[in-house]
Amino acid sequence: MAPRGSSRTLTPGQIARMIADAIMIQFALLSAIAVRFLWFVAFERVPLNVDVGAQLRHDLTTYLESAWPLTIICLSVFYLSGFYTYGRAYQGKYKALIVFQAVTQSYLIFAFLSYFGRGSLSISRTALVLAWLFSVALLVASRLWSQLWHRMVHREREALRVQPSGEGRHVLVIGGAGYIGSALLPKLLDRGYHVRVLDLLVYGTDPIAHVIDHPNLEVVQGDFRHVDKVVESMHGIDSVVHLGAIVGDPACDLNEDLTVEVNLTATRMIAQVAKGWGAKRFVFASTCSVYGAGDEVLDERSQLNPVSLYGRTKLVAEKVLRRLADDTFSPTIVRFATIYGLSGRTRFDLVVNLLAAKAKTEGKITVFGGEQWRPFVHVDDAAHAVQMILDAPREVVGNQVFNVGSDEQNYKIREIGELVSQYVPTAELIVSDEATDLRNYRVSFAKIRHVLDFHPQWTVEQGIQQVLEAIASGQVKDYRDAIYSNVKFLREAAGDRLTPTKDDLVKELALESARHTTG
Ligand SMILES: NC(=O)c1ccc[n+]([C@@H]2O[C@H](COP(=O)([O-])OP(=O)(O)OC[C@H]3O[C@@H](n4cnc5c(N)ncnc54)[C@H](O)[C@@H]3O)[C@@H](O)[C@H]2O)c1
């Protein structure tokens, strides 16, 4: 498999790892030459009658000649083996073996090139073998140490976490029968949470069929714009996860009133009810779309600049929540990257899934614009992030904003097209100049990584493969079906289940006034 992100710029973290490896390679080589030199001084100098100063100069020259070519070869092979881009093999449990293999390949290439380039090796064979051994030892040990360190830190954080038996045990998941919700429910139930879902079930119960009979799950079908439904659902609840929304720019643009009502007015009312009820946690699903367009890498403190109604409703909802926050009510805002992969209610109106499905079904991958940056995260990882937030102590996550994703999964849209075409080489990649989507943002996920030790388990390549397999196996019959697209569903199949109500009172008032003036 080609390395992930082979055509991409490296992040500072990746560059730091490359520098660390370069230092280790050079150190290994220098140590090997030094050991070889000491051996020479101790055992070979007298019988061979060679001058120590001349030998030292020779060894130093050898080091200077070999160090950079060897380092460059090693870093190239490591890169291609996925060391810095977290290729799949490298992520597996045989990491030590992959490191051993890559170091050995690098030394063989170096020996081959020096031998055929110069007619002889610039470095003695003993020193080369020693340098290889030292490199393997150092690189494997550094990886094992880093793994051990992560595990120790992780264990400490786990110990700090409130277990599901404590505060926050009863969770209300609003909009829990959608794309992210259907991936979140099994995670919460597995961790012993008692879960209630409030959802209009516009996509039916199929998305949650895999958990619907779970004894700790209760499903309330209802519209979260209705305060009575929200109050009824809040009974006995100590944590709220609010995922419900009209999601995506095209779906939101269909009806502005409806979008404002669902995404903004209802969110304010739900938060007020949760606060009044005394819910300890309130996790609100926002989006990286609030960043809109920007050239630098954006983090949670960056200026927000949404370029769509969808983004604007999320931005104002965030503000409303911040205004409601106090000592007792401490919402957590999660700004998800664009999601990919399969869940109980897979969506094919999102770029990775859509391009993979189009490539497989129609033999075409059409990318609009292509130069826009966008961060991505698998639906399962997004759900895991929410679960981690619920698990974490309130002092750590309350009144905080977290971008959810990973630095490594910031891609240009064109790169997503290229990745898909690696898996469906028969598909034609078409890059169209018309960029309909103005969003362009590259996001830092350092905060969630540092605070919660959150590391996505999925890569975009794995997501593409997952989608392709679902189509090949018939699990997804027709990705164009309205059930897989928010905008299509709202336009064609939602009927009167999701229509604006806001105007009813205004209309009634207008009618009443008209009656009085004419009467
Ligand atoms: N999917 C993404 O790429 C993505 C990215 C960033 C943020 N988000 C955010 O994550 C959240 C979940 O997104 P998703 O992709 O799972 O969306 P989705 O459309 O699949 O799910 C939304 C759920 O909300 C329910 N719902 C909508 N209006 C309702 C109402 N008035 N009353 C009751 N239920 C209602 C729907 O039935 C559906 O089950 C959203 O808030 C979205 O803005 C999603």
The ligand as an ORCA input file, in Angstrom:
! r2SCAN-3c Opt
* xyz 0 1
  N     -21.252     14.137     10.061
  C     -20.315     15.068     10.018
  O     -19.420     15.110      9.150
  C     -20.311     16.128     11.085
  C     -19.231     17.001     11.104
  C     -19.213     18.002     12.053
  C     -20.237     18.099     12.980
  N     -21.275     17.238     12.934
  C     -22.357     17.428     13.938
  O     -22.594     16.197     14.604
  C     -23.990     16.063     14.894
  C     -24.500     14.748     14.358
  O     -24.278     14.698     12.960
  P     -24.704     13.431     12.099
  O     -23.814     13.390     10.913
  O     -24.811     12.253     13.009
  O     -26.136     13.894     11.609
  P     -27.437     13.032     11.203
  O     -28.239     13.896     10.301
  O     -27.049     11.686     10.714
  O     -28.179     12.848     12.575
  C     -28.996     13.855     13.135
  C     -30.071     13.161     13.960
  O     -30.872     14.204     14.520
  C     -32.225     13.823     14.395
  N     -33.045     15.030     14.347
  C     -32.933     16.075     13.476
  N     -33.851     16.999     13.767
  C     -34.547     16.540     14.838
  C     -35.605     17.071     15.616
  N     -36.133     18.257     15.360
  N     -36.063     16.341     16.661
  C     -35.530     15.137     16.943
  N     -34.521     14.570     16.252
  C     -34.032     15.273     15.207
  C     -32.322     13.023     13.113
  O     -33.438     12.142     13.151
  C     -30.982     12.276     13.125
  O     -31.131     11.019     13.748
  C     -24.660     17.268     14.265
  O     -24.919     18.224     15.265
  C     -23.660     17.799     13.269
  O     -23.777     19.188     13.093
  C     -21.340     16.247     12.019
*
